[in-house]
Amino acid sequence: MRVGLIVDSACDLPYEFSRKHDLFVLPVTAVIDGQTYIDEHDPVRTQEFYQSGLLQKGHHAETHAFSAEQIHDLFMEKIVTEFDVAICETVTRSRSLIFQNATEAMNSVMGHYHEARQAAGREGKFSMRVIDSKQIFAGQGLLAAHTLRLIEQKLSKNALRNEVDTFTDKIYTCVIPRDLHYIRERARRRGDKSVSALVAFLGKALNITPVIFGQGAEGQPAAKTRSFDVAVEKVMNYATARVEAGLLTPYVSLSCGLTWTEIEDLPGLNRLRDACEKNDVELLLSQMGITSSIYIGPGSLCLALAAEPHEFSDFQ
């Protein structure tokens, strides 16, 4: 039984990790200044975007989910013919239409896959499940890494689905937005009121950089700092202490909307690396993808790990 894992372009993971595990990335359409791009997590294209400045303020940027018809065609061509079981984990349904469109595509695929499989020489039935990850960015990446680990354990289809469903509620995410006004404007265009005008005003007027912390995509300010570096150090200290206290899966996922030179200079990063190495935890460090950067703004940071219930302040 060949099991395939599908994620979308909002999922941040190191490119080599995705390649090694044959992860299929469902593209997202990015529209910047009226120009359309397809975000397939190509590292070269991502680096070009960072260098070009297209993700900076002043550019009108937004993302659109692939339609159900587009996803259907991709599933029929790339998934049905290669796998016997497929799991598609999407960015949280509260922030995107990807889950809805992928579910509609799956329902269509399940009624029409037989001929495609026969033509490809694959025998037997095909089954598929679309799962709302309840995560964003690094959190989605952490869930994908854990799912791949479960797949390697050769669990039954039902056991695998149940494990993934349960695990989504155990992921904690820290987000450091570089510019609150940027994400408020992006949220306004999507009709998302989760970032208030008051918070954005305070961030501008008092030069406050918050740490947003919570389970999955639903976070609240857990710390307010006067600089990005101070906020980063708080998050690195939290993650280091949490790694030493014990995790529920041996991964920490960290994505940064920065150049690689800037990433390597992040305060506390080497301490986190050392803690991960000593505790047999893999640090999944990646450059934030185009979709993530458009959503939360260039220069931002997102860290995710899975652990028993706790508060950010418990590890400060």
Stockholm file with secondary structure:
# STOCKHOLM 1.0

chainA/1-316         MRVGLIVDSACDLPYEFSRKHDLFVLPVTAVIDGQTYIDEHDPVRTQEFYQSGLLQKGHHAETHAFSAEQIHDLFMEKIVTEFDVAICETVTRSRSLIFQNATEAMNSVMGHYHEARQAAGREGKFSMRVIDSKQIFAGQGLLAAHTLRLIEQKLSKNALRNEVDTFTDKIYTCVIPRDLHYIRERARRRGDKSVSALVAFLGKALNITPVIFGQGAEGQPAAKTRSFDVAVEKVMNYATARVEAGLLTPYVSLSCGLTWTEIEDLPGLNRLRDACEKNDVELLLSQMGITSSIYIGPGSLCLALAAEPHEFSDFQ
#=GR chainA/1-316 SS CCEEEEEETTBCCCHHHHHHTTCEEECEEEEETTEEEEECCCHHHHHHHHHHTTTSTTSCEEEEECCHHHHHHHIIIIITTTCSEEEEEESCTTTCSHHHHHHHHHHHHHTTHHHHHHHTTCCSCCEEEEEECCCCBHHHHHHHHHHHHHHHTTCCHHHHHHHHHHHGGGEEEEEECSCHHHHHHHHHHHTCCSSCHHHHHHHHHTTCEEEEEEETTEEEEEEEESSHHHHHHHHHHHHHHHHHHCCSSSEEEEEESSCHHHHHTCTTHHHHHHHHHHTTCEEEEEECCHHHHHHHCTTCEEEEEECSSCCGGGGC
#=GC SS_cons         CCEEEEEETTBCCCHHHHHHTTCEEECEEEEETTEEEEECCCHHHHHHHHHHTTTSTTSCEEEEECCHHHHHHHIIIIITTTCSEEEEEESCTTTCSHHHHHHHHHHHHHTTHHHHHHHTTCCSCCEEEEEECCCCBHHHHHHHHHHHHHHHTTCCHHHHHHHHHHHGGGEEEEEECSCHHHHHHHHHHHTCCSSCHHHHHHHHHTTCEEEEEEETTEEEEEEEESSHHHHHHHHHHHHHHHHHHCCSSSEEEEEESSCHHHHHTCTTHHHHHHHHHHTTCEEEEEECCHHHHHHHCTTCEEEEEECSSCCGGGGC
//
